[in-house]
């Protein structure tokens, strides 16, 4: 991927194996005394403020923050950074209200799907389950790919080696210890992430100097900070809608909603996580603007590394590897346990297996299968951004219908189906092709020239907006008619 290697492959592999084994040992050692299904699914519902906060924050972040916000800032400007930051943090705020309701109405639950199963009949709840697992699987592929790309960039290590080590180590302690192991390791990982991000900020602020400022960005690329730059708005709204909608379906978040010792602990943890996430994601996006302003030829998603590793310091390379591993493993263990828990809790209602079927074992087989596919994807270094956006579109079409149904008893299965399908149809009509030059409606069914430039240049934003808000409009129309 890059000719210049900051450190040797052998050194890089030594760090990866050492860090991974530490988390394996700690995860297994800690969870040995917390066995059983209650600990595996909801950590026995007794997680305190510090552990819940660090786990919520670490799970919300991931190796994607080293690439996504950095890249988006180079074309979406300050709007993209704000949208990314608020979109990542916003579910924490919404979960205060949704979490309170779901804990009150279904206190012994462990998943959102479980709650939806009581609201809707099998066909729609299965669709929600499928969409949720699909989204988290894509997230898993993205995280493993991201760390493989990162290690390849620094040391030239082949993608498959990093992917294999990260997946094997995380699967080992997560399938053994469940949510209890995931939360415990999240605590350590979040402390590491916080310290290393703070160090990187101090280092860049002192070495990059006056160029590490909004004034420098305004001087080189004023459009990125301009209130007249349209992508500032469309990119910001796109990322806010997409990221916020998908994270509301993240089973890892719902497990932690149920795992909190009480609602007061949950509320405080969500507020603190919200306040921590925003500056972290904003900072990463800001480094993208600075890097792009320094050198427009740097690959957009590598902007943070181009700033931090400019001196090709071995020590800084160690920092980046440890940071990348902590971000990745904290997210991957959450995803593994989240998917596993869905199969255990909702498998009986979803699959027509024999009565004596061990769904805990079935969930582990499924996780191993999905992990194998994610290993294949990561070992090829595929860019799965487009697939991620497609998963986001699915989540957007579901989000308002599903969560409004918490409060509106008039939303039945038939009404929900109609609203979701119309939202999906509207979103797909505007969803851009892989080269982002056209969509099925704009450029295929109807010539692109017949549309205003504002429409043809904002396809991704319009697809997410339609997928999100068309269902809401349909629900209002149906309610008015009946």
C-alpha positions, -999 to 999 in steps of 0.1 A, spaced: 0 0 0 29 23 8 65 20 -1 78 36 31 76 14 62 77 32 95 86 0 114 95 -35 104 69 -62 100 84 -83 128 82 -55 153 47 -47 142 35 -83 146 52 -85 180 31 -55 192 -1 -69 177 3 -103 193 14 -89 226 -15 -64 230 -40 -90 217 -29 -116 242 -31 -92 271 -68 -86 263 -74 -123 259 -58 -130 293 -76 -102 311 -109 -109 294 -109 -146 303 -94 -141 338 -120 -115 348 -150 -134 334 -141 -167 350 -160 -159 381 -190 -144 361 -202 -174 340 -238 -181 331 -263 -167 305 -272 -136 326 -236 -125 326 -231 -134 289 -261 -113 278 -266 -85 303 -236 -87 327 -261 -96 355 -276 -60 352 -252 -45 378 -227 -24 358 -217 8 376 -211 43 363 -174 42 353 -176 8 336 -208 16 318 -195 50 306 -162 37 293 -179 7 276 -205 28 259 -179 52 247 -154 26 235 -181 7 217 -194 37 199 -159 46 187 -137 23 166 -108 22 141 -132 40 117 -126 73 135 -90 72 123 -103 72 87 -139 82 83 -142 117 98 -107 125 85 -116 117 49 -151 133 51 -136 166 63 -116 170 31 -147 175 10 -175 181 34 -157 206 55 -168 217 90 -203 206 83 -192 170 78 -172 171 110 -201 184 130 -225 159 114 -202 130 121 -196 141 157 -233 147 165 -244 116 146 -220 94 166 -230 109 199 -267 115 193 -279 79 200 -265 83 235 -289 112 241 -319 94 225 -312 62 245 -319 81 277 -355 83 267 -358 51 248 -338 32 274 -361 44 302 -392 33 284 -378 -1 274 -365 -8 309 -398 0 324 -420 -19 300 -397 -49 296 -374 -50 326 -361 -86 321 -352 -81 284 -318 -80 268 -324 -67 232 -344 -43 211 -356 -71 189 -371 -89 219 -391 -57 226 -401 -54 189 -412 -91 189 -440 -82 213 -450 -52 193 -451 -68 158 -458 -102 144 -431 -126 132 -426 -114 96 -417 -78 105 -397 -86 135 -376 -111 115 -370 -83 89 -358 -61 118 -336 -88 131 -321 -95 96 -314 -58 91 -298 -54 125 -275 -84 120 -266 -73 85 -256 -38 97 -235 -52 126 -218 -77 102 -208 -49 79 -196 -29 109 -175 -60 118 -160 -62 83 -152 -25 83 -134 -26 117 -112 -56 109 -104 -41 74 -96 -7 90 -70 -21 114 -55 -43 87 -51 -13 64 -36 7 92 -10 -19 101 -2 -24 64 3 13 60 28 14 90 47 -18 85 37 -34 52 22 -64 71 -2 -83 49 -39 -77 56 -48 -113 64 -22 -116 92 -35 -86 112 -71 -97 105 -65 -132 117 -48 -122 150 -74 -96 159 -104 -119 151 -89 -150 169 -80 -131 200 -112 -112 203 -134 -143 196 -114 -162 222 -123 -141 252 -157 -127 240 -173 -161 232 -160 -173 266 -169 -143 288 -197 -126 269 -208 -91 278 -190 -92 312 -156 -97 294 -165 -71 268 -173 -44 293 -142 -51 314 -118 -50 285 -137 -19 272 -128 -1 304 -90 -7 299 -93 0 261 -111 33 266 -84 45 291 -57 36 266 -77 54 238 -82 85 258 -46 88 268 -32 82 233 -56 106 216 -48 133 242 -11 126 236 -16 129 198 -34 162 202 -7 177 224 20 164 200 4 178 169 -4 211 185 32 215 195 49 202 163 25 214 135 24 248 152 3 276 137 -8 253 109 -28 233 134 -55 259 134 -88 270 117 -69 301 105 -46 280 85 -75 260 70 -93 292 62 -62 306 44 -56 274 23 -92 260 18 -117 287 28 -146 267 13 -142 241 41 -153 267 67 -175 288 45 -212 292 53 -219 294 16 -203 260 8 -233 237 1 -214 204 9 -210 218 45 -247 214 49 -255 183 28 -225 163 41 -232 173 77 -269 162 75 -260 131 56 -235 119 82 -258 129 111 -288 110 97 -268 79 86 -246 75 117 -273 83 142 -299 60 126 -275 30 124 -262 33 159 -298 32 173 -300 -4 160 -267 -14 175 -275 -44 198 -243 -36 218 -259 -3 229 -292 -20 239 -273 -47 259 -256 -19 279 -290 -2 284 -301 -34 302 -268 -40 319 -269 -7 339 -274 -11 376 -303 13 375 -317 40 353 -299 68 371 -266 51 363 -276 46 327 -287 83 323 -254 97 337 -233 72 316 -251 82 284 -247 119 291 -210 116 299 -205 93 268 -223 119 246 -199 147 259 -168 125 254 -176 113 219 -183 147 203 -148 163 208 -130 130 199 -147 127 165 -145 164 159 -107 163 166 -102 135 141 -121 154 114 -101 186 122 -68 167 115 -82 158 81 -88 195 72 -53 204 84 -37 176 65 -56 184 33 -47 221 37 -10 212 41 -9 188 12 -40 182 -11 -22 152 -26 -23 131 6 -48 103 4 -78 117 23 -84 89 48 -47 88 58 -46 125 68 -43 119 105 -13 95 100 4 119 75 4 145 103 14 123 132 40 102 114 56 129 93 89 124 112 86 86 107 92 81 144 93 45 157 78 56 190 49 73 172 43 42 151 40 22 183 14 47 196 -7 45 164 -6 7 164 -17 5 200 -44 31 194 -57 13 164 -58 -21 182 -76 -7 213 -102 10 191 -107 -21 169 -108 -47 196 -132 -27 218 -156 -25 189 -152 -60 176 -158 -77 209 -190 -56 213 -202 -66 178 -194 -103 184 -213 -104 217 -241 -84 203 -248 -107 173 -244 -137 195 -269 -124 220 -295 -118 193 -294 -154 182 -296 -167 218 -325 -144 227 -344 -144 195 -333 -176 178 -362 -197 191 -388 -172 178 -369 -169 144 -358 -204 135 -379 -236 135 -353 -258 151 -359 -287 174 -371 -279 209 -338 -291 225 -317 -269 203 -289 -251 222 -291 -216 208 -260 -205 227 -240 -231 206 -259 -220 174 -249 -184 180 -213 -193 183 -213 -212 151 -229 -183 133 -204 -159 148 -175 -181 136 -190 -182 101 -195 -144 100 -160 -138 114 -146 -161 86 -163 -140 60 -151 -107 76 -116 -123 76 -119 -129 38 -131 -93 32 -103 -78 54 -76 -100 39 -84 -85 5 -83 -50 18 -117 -42 1 -131 -8 4 -165 -16 19 -177 20 23 -204 15 -3 -217 -16 14 -216 3 47 -237 32 31 -262 6 19 -265 -8 54 -270 28 67 -298 32 41 -317 2 55 -314 15 90 -326 49 80 -358 35 65 -366 16 97 -356 41 123 -385 65 127 -412 38 122 -397 15 148 -390 40 175 -422 60 170 -440 27 176 -427 29 212 -451 57 218 -478 54 191 -501 23 196 -517 30 162 -486 18 144 -494 -18 137 -474 -43 116 -492 -35 83 -488 3 88 -451 -2 97 -445 -24 66 -460 2 43 -440 30 57 -407 11 58 -411 -2 22 -420 33 8 -390 47 26 -367 20 12 -381 26 -23 -376 63 -21 -340 59 -7 -331 33 -34 -343 55 -62 -319 83 -52 -291 60 -38 -259 67 -59 -241 41 -80 -206 30 -67 -190 59 -87 -215 84 -71 -222 99 -105 -259 89 -108 -287 70 -93 -315 47 -106 -338 77 -108 -313 104 -117 -293 93 -147 -309 58 -154 -347 62 -155 -345 100 -162 -315 118 -179 -293 135 -154 -294 168 -174 -331 172 -165 -323 177 -128 -310 207 -111 -272 205 -102 -281 207 -65 -301 174 -69 -276 155 -90 -247 165 -67 -265 156 -35 -277 120 -43 -264 104 -11 -280 131 11 -313 129 -7 -314 91 -5 -308 91 32 -333 120 37 -360 102 17 -354 68 34 -356 85 68 -385 109 65 -408 93 39 -419 67 64 -428 95 89 -449 112 62 -466 80 53 -474 73 90 -490 107 93 -511 103 61 -523 69 73 -531 82 107 -550 112 92 -571 89 69 -581 65 96 
